[in-house]
Amino acid sequence: MSGIPVTASVRPQASPPARPGATAEAPASHGTLASTIHARLRRDILQGVFRPGEKLPIEALCARYGIGATPLREALNRLSAEELVLRSDQRGFRVAPVSLADLEELTKTLCWISGLALRESIRHGDAAWEEAIVLAAHRLSRVPREGAEGYSSFNPEWEARHRAFHLALIAACGSRWLIDFYAMLLDRNTRYRYLAFADASVPRDAEAEHRAIVDAVLARDADAAVAAAEAHMRATAETVARSVQAALEAGERR
């Protein structure tokens, strides 16, 4: 499967000096360190800090994150199990590649799971569930989608609220397993969206798309809600696909 070529390298970053008079903190446990670095690396991969196919050299990562090799390797192995990192005995670790075929399969699965969970939530959700959706949509609308660099950049706070909104929609489906799987799919989709928006994106009225989903949910119109949610996800996938295709073609010309 062809991946987007490496466009960045891991640059070691020095740890900040200790504050004068600061009291030394007790060393964190190995398990805590591994969990912390796993969360940081996972976030950086999903947000495109490390590009698809990029090598993840142990020494450089240890310097960048200020951590030892053992918890770092444990974190990388966990990310490998999540298929966000690939491991090779000869080549070490590298970021998993992306492809149009993977994006298409991911989008199709997202639509399937969202449709099933949304129908179940509409069937079983109560007034508290409706209120949670309205609140999540309102909180999402209160922050700008774009980051400091303009429309082609992401606002991390918007991203967090966007994820919370989509999870609120299916919160009443009655299946923890379904919610957990959907959350994992959302994270994989986030990785593609970060890659796309890093290369600029065509502006669209995402707030209107979210409002259409909410209106259908509150009307208890399952067919309309599922259709609106699927249209929203497929519109995102089309935007991302154009960016991924351009990046893959640029890599082939190198």
N, C-alpha and C positions, 0 to 999 in steps of 0.2 A: 504494500500500500504506500503510495508516494506521500511524502510529508512536506509541509512548508519548510523551505530551507532555513538554516540557522542564520539569524540576523543580529544576534547579540551574544556576547560572551559574559561569563560570570566574572564580575570584578570584585575582588576582595574589598571589604570596607572595614576600616579600623573601628574597634569598639570605643565608645566615648569614654574619656577619662573619669575616674571616680571623683565625686564631689568632695571638696575639702571638709574634713570632719565627719564624713559619712560613715555610718556603722556598717561593717561587713555583714552581708546577708548570709544566712545559712545556705549551703549548697543544696540545689534542688536534687531530688532523687533521679536515678537514671530513667525510670518510667515517665516522670514528669517532663524531663528534658526531651525525651523522644516524642512525647505527645505534643509538646510545644513546637518543636521544629517541624513535626509533621504538619501541624496546622499552618505554620508560616509558609512552608514550601508548597503546600497544597494551594493556599491562597495565591501565591506568586505564580504558580503554573496556570491556575484557572484564569488569572487576570493578565496572562501573556507577558509577565516579566521575563520568564524563560520561554523562548519560542519553541514550537514543535521541532523535534529532531535535535535540539541543542544538547550538547554534552553537559553533564553535571559532575565535574571533577571534585572529588572528595576534599582535597586540600583547599581549593578555592572556596567551596561552600562552607567549610569550617571557619575560614577567615571571615567570610561575609556575615555569617550568623553568630560568630563567636561561640562555637560549640565544638565538642570533641567528636572524633570520628565514629565512636561506637554508637551513640544515640542517633547520629546523622545517618549511619547505615541502616539502623533499625527503621527510621522514618522513611528512607528511600525504599526499603523493602515493603513497607506498608503501602506506599504509593504505587509500587509495582503491582501489588495485589489488587489495587483499585484501577489498574491499567492506565494510570496517568504518567507512569515512568516505566521505561523498558530497561531490563538488566541483561547484560552480556558478560560472560566470564572474561572475554578478551577485551572488550571495549568499555566496561564499566557501566555507568548509568547514563541515560539520556531521556529527554522529554519525549513522551509518546507522540508520534506524528498525527496529523489530521488528514482527512480526505473528504471529497464530496460524497462518496458512497457511505462513509460513516455518518456524515451530517444528515443525509437522507434517511438512513435507518433510525438515527436518534430522533429526528423530527416525527417520523411515523409512529415510533413507540411513545413519544411524549403525547401525541394526539390521542392514541389509543387509551393510555392510562388516564389522561386528563378527562376524556369523555366518560369513561367508566366511573371514576371517582366523583366527578361532578354530578352525574345523574344520581348516584347513591346519596351524595350530600344534599341535593335538592329534595330527594325523597324523605330523608331522615332529619335534616337540619331544622333546628328550632329558632326562636327569635334571637337568642344569644348568638347563634351562628351568623344570622343575618347582620346583626349589629357589628360583629367582629369583621365581617367583610366590608361593611360601610366604613368602619374606622380605618381598616388597612388601606382602602382605596383613598380615603381622605389624606392619610399620612403620606402616601405615595405622591399625591398631587401637590403636596406642600414643599417639595424639594425639586430643584431642577434636575433634569435627566443628564445634562451635559456636565463635564468636569471643568476644571480651570482653563483647559486649552480649547474650549469651545465644543461644538456639536460632535466633533470626531473623537472626543474623549469621554470617559465614563466618570460619573460621580459615584463613589463607593457607597455613600449613604442612600442614594436612589436605588442602587443595585440591591442593597440589603432589604429595603422596603418593597421593592418589586418582587423579590423572592418571597417575602412574608405575605404579600397580597395573593400570589398564586397558591401558596400553601393554605391560606385562610379559605380559599374557595372550596377546597376538598377536605377541610378539617372534619366534616361531619359524615364522611363516607363510611366510618365504622371499621376501618382496617388500618392498623398501625403499619403493617407490612406494605400496604399499598402507598401510604403516605411516605414512608421511608424510601421506597423505590422511586417514587415521583421526585422526592427531594434530590436524590442522587442524579436523576436524569436532568433536573434543572441545573445542577452544578456543571454537568458535562456541557449542557447547552450554553451556560454562561461563558465557558472557555471559548467556544466558537464566536460568541458575540463580542467578547473582548478583542479577539483577533481581528474581527471585521471592523470594529469601530476604531481600532488603532490605525487602520488604513483608510479611515473616513467612511461615512455612511450617508445615504440619502435621507434627509429629514422626513419624518412622518408623525402623524398625530397619535402617539401611543396612548395619551390620556383618553382620547375619544374611543379608542379600541377597548381600553379597560372599562370605560363607562358603559359601553354596549354590553359587556359581559355582566357587569353588576346589575344593570337594569333587567336583563333576562333572568338572572338568578333570583332577584327580589320578586319578579313576576311569577316565579316558579315555572318558567317555561324552559324545560330541560333541553328540548331540541334547539331552541334559539341560543341558549347559553353555550351548549356544546359547539354549535356552529360558529359563534362569535369567538370562543376560545381557540378553536382550531384555525380560524382565519387569522387571528392574532399571531399564533405560533408559526404558521406557514409564511406570513408576511416577513417575520423575522428571519426565517430560514432562507427565504429568497434573497434578502439583503446580504446575509452572511455568505451564501453560496457564491454570489458574484465576487465578493472579496477573496474568498478561499481560492476560487478558480483563477483570479488574477495573480494571486501569490504563487500558485502552483506553476502557472505559465511562465512567470518571471523566473522561477527557479530552474525551469527546463532550459531557458535561454542562457543561463550562466555557464 
